[in-house]
């Protein structure tokens, strides 16, 4: 059998996390440290790998119900290789150090089980109830695999050069940065997009660190329903892609 498809064979690597291609992650398990992955993200595996639901404490469940932020994970353990992906999004491996990283949980594909996660709040400058943003703070030492819709932009933040970004396009940032939500509009219209420009809430970053921005302002349909046609899966219809973001009240 011959085909150009044979150019896409397995990439050999000694790294625990290796990007097989821009949209597929290869994770090597040695039987020692487990990996936590987004539920349903496994597309293939080799070896003796076990997949199990990750336990969530009552406080974690309550926090997710209250904020909408948090991770639904499965634990991957054993010896072998597991391949992970989600909606063909671009994958990026990040080393988390003592500084930590703050991220929107919708963009987390996998992380080391030794890392600690906690839901935190980002307040708006107007103090409007419900207009703040909840994010996931990841601390400790280990690796995290992030996903973006398209190739992202890593922006450096310094005391002399602060960064503003559309709140819907921000994926992650250094936890040491000072962050505030703001809208360059009158407070009476803060919940609306900025005039007729289509712009609304921004995140303002100050301090020393980095902010990761993707070239998309709409989250992917993370909870697609299989077997009901493309319209049901991807929200194509009366509201189109806009409908995918209706639950993110803070961003409109």
Buried (B, 14 or more C-beta within 10 A) or exposed (E): EEEEEEEEEEEEEEEBBBBBEEBBBBBBBEEEEBBBBBEBBBEEBEEEBEBEEBEBEEEBEEBBEEBBBBBBBBBBBBEBBBBBBBEEBBBBBBEBEEEBBBBBBBBBBBBBBEBEBBBBEBEBEBEBEEBBBBBBBBBBEBBBBBBBBEEBBEBEBEEEEBBEBBBBBBBBBBBBBEBBBBBEBEEEEBBEBBEEEEBBBBBBBBBEBBBBBBEBBBBBBBEBEEEEEEEBBBBBEEEEBEBBBEEBEBBB
